[in-house]
Amino acid sequence: MKGKNGWFLTKFFSMSDKTSTNSTENRKSFIQKTRNKLAVLQEMDFERNEKKVRELLEDDRELRQFPIPLFVPMLFVWLFMIVFPLVLILDPSSASSVSVNINSLISFYYPLLCTLFIFFLNQKFLVPSFIFKKRYAIYFVCNSILIFAALFVREVAFFLIERTPGEGISDFFELYCFSFLKGHFGLSTVLIFVVLVCLVCVLCVVYHLMVRQIVRAFVLREQKRSELQYELDFLKNQLSPHFLFNTLNNISALIQIDSKRAESSMNNLSQLLRIMLYQVKDKYITLKEDVDILRRYADLEKLRLDDTFDFVFDVNLENPNVMIEPLLMMPLMENAMKHCVNPNGKSFAHISITQKGNKVHFHSENSNFPRKSNRKAHGLGLSTFEKRLNLIYLDSHEYSVRIDDDIYISDLILYLKKEIS
């Protein structure tokens, strides 16, 4: 019997643990999904605001460029909050309209102005100085003093309005100050002020938390974009020395064999470097310009090969002026030209580049005779190429390589970004 009870209890607690674990996982999954949805909405807001800012910067009208201090828009907001209730009070057709006199205006406007003033103090000073530094007692004392000061000034205002010529300061403290005799003070008045201040405090804390989260998200977003741009610039600058290193090696080997061809190749190289100097530093160039760079590079590479080398460079562009990141396909061209040389047979490299709509397809087939060299140096171009692909076209590219019957085949498909295509 004890064994059965023990088994039952073990089973029961095991099921309880599983239920608790499942509920915890479900809660974490729900929180994560909610966080992801909010992150998407936040990013969409950032993008929309950036678009609006870009449109404003493009507007060169003089009025739009007139400098305005940051406090001016806030001043208009505060003025609206103060003036708008007056419209309702003075509207004779409104059901909530009251007879306008100094007492009714003070009764209506004084709590509003006090609330706005306390909100301003909490937002600018009290919440950043005490709540986020965990000095809650001082924060509570400060707001209690604000409530007492607001009620005291209210009593002074009513005294100045209702006093008779013979009443002085002593009468204020005896008949007006926090007194029920005149009918303008009561427990409901204190309760309303306390509730308003508590609401103001909660709103200020929530407001600061939200602002901090938004600013934090924006700063992290800009940091990621800066790091991404820095890495892209680094990788792009790394391509030029890599290309130059290989080409100069080819020319230096050619000098002893055929000086005229070496001179011709130097002229081609200078023209190519001139293009790269002024174009590659741009963020985008036209696809036609990028293909022209690849063609010139292939011409330089062919100078070191004999007449049996079979080279095909086929280009079919629907829109030659579509924009693309410079030198993105250069490592594939380098790889095809560098590893296709067969010392004992026919070498070939067949390259085709096609573009239709926002799709660019680079296809290469070459004889596969890779050089034996240091593995780290050997993989510099392609490893840099793959990093750059993942940074620029994370989910917008297809890249594959394979070897069939000693033929090295590489395919790259790019789906260009709509805003630059």
C-alpha positions in Angstrom: 0.0 0.0 0.0 2.8 2.4 0.9 4.5 1.5 -2.3 1.4 2.4 -4.3 1.0 5.6 -2.4 4.6 6.5 -2.9 4.4 5.7 -6.7 1.2 7.8 -6.9 2.8 10.8 -5.1 5.9 10.6 -7.3 3.8 10.5 -10.4 1.7 13.4 -9.1 4.6 15.6 -8.3 6.3 14.7 -11.6 3.2 15.7 -13.5 3.1 18.9 -11.5 6.7 19.7 -12.4 6.0 19.1 -16.0 3.0 21.3 -16.0 4.9 24.0 -14.2 7.8 23.7 -16.7 5.4 23.8 -19.7 3.6 26.9 -18.3 6.9 28.6 -17.8 8.0 27.8 -21.3 4.7 29.0 -22.7 5.0 32.2 -20.8 8.6 32.7 -22.0 7.5 31.9 -25.6 4.6 34.4 -25.3 6.9 37.1 -24.0 9.5 36.5 -26.7 6.8 36.6 -29.5 5.4 39.8 -28.0 8.9 41.3 -27.8 9.6 40.4 -31.4 6.4 41.9 -32.6 7.1 45.1 -30.7 10.6 45.2 -32.1 9.2 45.0 -35.6 6.8 47.8 -34.9 9.6 49.9 -33.4 11.8 49.4 -36.4 9.0 50.3 -38.7 8.5 53.6 -36.7 12.2 54.3 -36.9 12.2 53.7 -40.7 9.1 56.0 -41.2 10.7 58.8 -39.1 14.0 58.5 -41.0 12.1 58.8 -44.3 10.3 61.9 -43.0 13.6 63.4 -41.9 15.2 62.7 -45.3 12.3 64.4 -47.0 12.6 67.4 -44.8 16.3 67.6 -45.4 15.7 67.5 -49.2 13.3 70.4 -48.9 15.5 73.5 -49.6 12.8 76.1 -49.0 14.0 78.9 -46.8 11.1 78.7 -44.4 11.8 75.0 -43.6 15.4 75.9 -42.7 14.5 78.6 -40.2 16.0 77.6 -36.8 13.6 76.8 -34.0 14.7 76.1 -30.4 13.4 72.8 -28.9 11.5 74.5 -26.1 9.2 76.3 -28.6 7.1 73.2 -29.7 6.8 72.2 -26.0 5.6 75.7 -25.2 2.8 75.4 -27.8 1.8 72.1 -26.3 1.5 73.6 -22.9 -0.4 76.6 -24.2 -2.9 74.2 -25.9 -3.4 72.3 -22.7 -4.1 75.5 -20.8 -6.3 77.3 -23.4 -8.4 74.3 -24.6 -10.4 73.9 -21.4 -11.3 77.6 -21.6 -13.0 77.0 -24.9 -15.3 74.4 -23.3 -16.1 76.7 -20.4 -17.0 79.7 -22.5 -19.0 77.7 -25.1 -22.7 78.7 -24.3 -24.0 75.7 -26.3 -22.0 73.2 -24.2 -23.9 71.2 -21.5 -20.8 71.5 -19.3 -20.6 75.3 -19.5 -20.7 77.2 -16.2 -21.2 80.7 -15.2 -17.8 82.5 -15.6 -16.5 84.2 -12.6 -13.2 84.4 -10.8 -14.1 81.7 -8.3 -15.2 79.2 -10.9 -12.1 79.9 -13.0 -9.8 79.4 -10.0 -11.7 76.2 -9.0 -11.3 74.8 -12.5 -7.8 76.1 -13.5 -5.9 75.9 -10.3 -5.9 72.1 -10.1 -5.0 71.9 -13.8 -2.1 74.4 -13.5 -0.9 72.7 -10.3 -1.0 69.3 -12.0 1.0 70.6 -15.0 3.5 72.3 -12.8 4.0 69.1 -10.7 4.2 67.1 -13.8 6.9 69.4 -15.1 8.9 69.2 -11.9 8.6 65.4 -11.8 9.6 64.9 -15.4 12.6 67.3 -15.4 14.0 66.8 -11.9 12.4 64.5 -9.4 12.0 61.3 -11.4 15.5 61.3 -12.9 17.1 62.5 -9.7 15.4 60.2 -7.2 13.4 57.3 -8.8 16.1 56.1 -11.1 18.7 56.5 -8.3 16.4 54.5 -5.9 16.0 57.4 -3.5 12.3 56.7 -3.0 11.8 58.2 0.4 13.1 61.6 -0.7 10.9 61.4 -3.8 7.8 60.8 -1.6 8.8 63.7 0.7 9.2 66.1 -2.2 5.8 65.3 -3.7 4.2 65.5 -0.3 5.7 69.0 0.1 4.4 69.9 -3.4 0.8 68.8 -2.4 1.0 70.8 0.8 2.4 73.9 -1.1 -0.3 73.6 -3.8 -3.1 73.4 -1.2 -1.6 76.3 0.8 -1.3 78.6 -2.3 -5.0 77.7 -3.2 -6.1 78.9 0.3 -4.1 82.1 -0.2 -5.8 82.7 -3.6 -9.3 82.3 -2.1 -8.4 84.5 0.8 -7.2 87.3 -1.5 -10.5 87.0 -3.5 -13.0 86.7 -0.7 -11.4 88.8 2.1 -13.1 91.9 3.5 -11.1 95.1 3.9 -10.7 94.5 7.7 -9.3 90.9 7.5 -5.6 90.4 7.9 -3.1 87.6 8.1 -4.4 86.4 11.5 -7.9 86.1 10.0 -6.4 84.1 7.1 -5.0 81.5 9.5 -8.1 81.5 11.7 -10.8 81.5 9.0 -9.3 80.5 5.6 -6.2 78.4 5.9 -7.3 74.7 5.7 -10.6 75.7 7.2 -14.0 74.2 6.6 -15.8 77.4 7.5 -15.8 79.1 4.1 -16.7 76.0 2.2 -13.9 76.0 -0.3 -11.8 73.4 1.5 -12.6 69.8 2.5 -11.3 66.2 2.6 -12.5 65.8 -1.0 -10.2 68.6 -2.0 -7.2 66.9 -0.4 -8.1 63.6 -1.8 -8.4 65.0 -5.3 -5.0 66.6 -5.1 -3.4 63.4 -3.7 -4.9 61.3 -6.5 -3.8 63.8 -9.2 -0.3 63.9 -7.9 -0.1 60.1 -7.6 -1.3 59.8 -11.2 1.2 62.4 -12.3 4.0 60.5 -10.6 3.0 57.2 -12.2 2.7 58.8 -15.6 6.1 60.5 -15.2 7.8 57.3 -14.2 6.2 55.4 -17.1 7.0 58.2 -19.5 10.7 58.2 -18.5 10.9 54.4 -18.8 9.4 54.5 -22.3 11.7 57.3 -23.4 14.7 55.5 -22.0 13.8 52.3 -23.8 13.2 54.1 -27.1 16.4 56.1 -26.9 18.3 52.9 -25.9 16.8 51.0 -28.9 17.7 53.9 -31.2 21.2 54.1 -30.0 21.7 50.3 -30.2 20.3 50.4 -33.8 22.7 53.2 -34.8 25.6 51.4 -33.2 24.8 48.3 -35.2 24.5 50.3 -38.3 27.8 52.1 -37.6 29.6 48.8 -36.9 28.0 47.3 -40.1 29.1 50.3 -42.2 32.6 50.2 -40.7 33.0 46.5 -41.5 31.6 47.0 -45.0 34.2 49.8 -45.6 36.9 47.6 -44.2 36.0 44.6 -46.4 35.6 46.8 -49.5 39.0 48.4 -48.9 40.5 44.9 -48.4 39.4 43.8 -51.9 41.5 46.4 -53.7 44.9 45.4 -52.2 44.0 41.8 -52.8 43.3 42.4 -56.4 46.4 44.6 -56.8 48.6 42.0 -55.2 47.6 39.3 -57.7 47.8 41.6 -60.8 51.2 43.0 -60.0 52.5 39.4 -59.5 51.2 38.6 -63.0 52.9 41.7 -64.5 56.2 41.1 -62.8 56.3 37.6 -64.2 55.5 38.9 -67.6 58.3 41.5 -67.7 61.0 38.9 -68.3 59.0 37.1 -71.0 57.5 39.9 -73.1 58.3 43.5 -72.1 55.8 44.9 -74.7 52.9 42.9 -73.3 54.1 43.9 -69.8 53.9 47.5 -70.8 50.5 47.0 -72.3 49.3 45.3 -69.2 50.6 48.2 -67.1 48.5 50.6 -69.1 45.5 48.4 -68.7 46.2 48.2 -64.9 46.5 52.0 -64.6 43.2 52.5 -66.4 41.6 49.9 -64.2 43.0 51.5 -61.0 41.8 54.9 -62.1 38.3 53.5 -62.4 38.5 51.8 -59.1 39.9 54.9 -57.4 36.9 57.1 -58.4 34.1 54.5 -58.5 34.8 51.8 -55.9 34.7 54.2 -53.0 31.1 55.0 -53.9 28.5 53.1 -52.0 26.8 52.0 -55.2 27.8 52.0 -58.9 25.9 50.9 -62.0 26.0 47.2 -62.9 27.5 48.2 -66.3 30.5 49.9 -64.5 31.0 46.9 -62.3 30.9 44.5 -65.2 33.5 46.7 -67.0 35.8 46.4 -64.1 35.5 42.6 -64.2 36.1 42.6 -68.0 39.3 44.7 -67.6 40.5 42.4 -64.9 39.9 39.4 -67.1 41.9 41.0 -69.9 44.8 41.5 -67.5 44.6 37.9 -66.4 44.6 36.6 -70.0 48.0 38.3 -70.6 49.7 35.6 -68.6 48.0 32.7 -70.4 48.7 31.2 -73.8 46.5 31.2 -76.9 44.9 27.8 -76.0 43.1 29.3 -73.0 39.4 29.2 -73.7 37.7 32.3 -72.2 34.1 33.3 -72.6 32.6 36.4 -70.9 28.9 36.6 -71.7 26.9 39.6 -70.4 23.2 40.1 -70.8 21.8 43.1 -68.9 18.1 44.2 -69.1 19.0 47.4 -67.3 22.7 48.3 -67.4 22.1 51.3 -65.1 20.8 49.3 -62.1 22.8 50.1 -59.0 24.9 47.5 -57.1 27.7 47.5 -54.5 31.1 47.7 -56.2 33.4 44.7 -56.6 30.9 42.3 -55.1 31.5 39.7 -57.8 35.3 40.3 -58.1 36.3 37.5 -55.8 34.4 34.9 -57.9 36.0 36.3 -61.1 39.5 36.1 -59.4 38.8 32.6 -58.2 37.8 31.4 -61.7 40.8 33.0 -63.4 43.3 32.0 -60.8 42.5 28.3 -60.4 41.6 27.4 -64.0 45.2 27.0 -65.3 46.0 23.4 -66.3 49.8 23.0 -66.8 49.3 19.8 -68.7 46.1 20.4 -70.8 43.5 22.9 -71.9 42.3 25.5 -69.5 39.1 27.3 -69.7 36.9 29.8 -67.8 33.3 30.6 -68.9 31.7 33.5 -67.1 28.1 34.8 -67.6 26.3 37.7 -65.9 22.6 38.2 -66.5 20.3 40.7 -65.0 16.5 40.9 -65.2 14.4 43.0 -62.9 16.0 43.1 -59.4 17.7 39.7 -60.0 21.4 39.5 -60.9 22.9 36.0 -61.7 26.6 35.4 -61.9 27.5 31.9 -63.2 31.1 30.6 -63.8 32.5 27.3 -65.0 36.2 26.8 -65.1 38.8 24.0 -65.2 39.7 23.2 -61.6 43.4 23.1 -60.8 43.7 24.9 -57.4 47.2 26.1 -56.4 48.9 24.6 -53.4 49.6 27.5 -51.0 49.1 28.6 -47.5 45.5 27.9 -46.5 45.0 31.2 -44.8 46.2 33.2 -47.7 44.4 31.0 -50.2 41.0 31.7 -48.7 41.3 35.4 -48.2 39.2 36.5 -51.2 36.4 34.1 -50.9 36.1 34.4 -47.1 35.9 38.2 -47.4 33.4 37.8 -50.2 31.1 35.6 -48.1 31.3 38.0 -45.1 30.4 40.8 -47.3 27.5 38.9 -48.8 26.1 38.1 -45.4 26.4 41.7 -44.3 24.8 43.3 -47.4 22.4 40.6 -48.6 21.7 38.6 -45.5 18.4 37.1 -46.8 18.5 38.3 -50.4 21.1 36.1 -52.0 21.8 32.5 -53.1 25.4 31.3 -53.4 26.5 27.8 -54.2 29.7 26.1 -55.5 30.2 22.5 -56.7 32.8 20.4 -58.6 31.6 18.2 -61.4 34.2 16.2 -63.4 37.0 18.6 -62.5 34.9 21.5 -63.4 34.4 24.2 -60.7 31.0 25.7 -60.9 29.9 28.7 -58.9 26.5 30.4 -58.9 25.6 33.7 -57.2 22.1 35.2 -57.4 21.5 38.6 -55.9 18.1 40.2 -55.3 18.9 43.9 -55.4 17.4 46.3 -53.0 14.4 48.1 -54.4 15.4 51.5 -53.1 18.7 51.4 -55.2 17.5 49.3 -58.2 
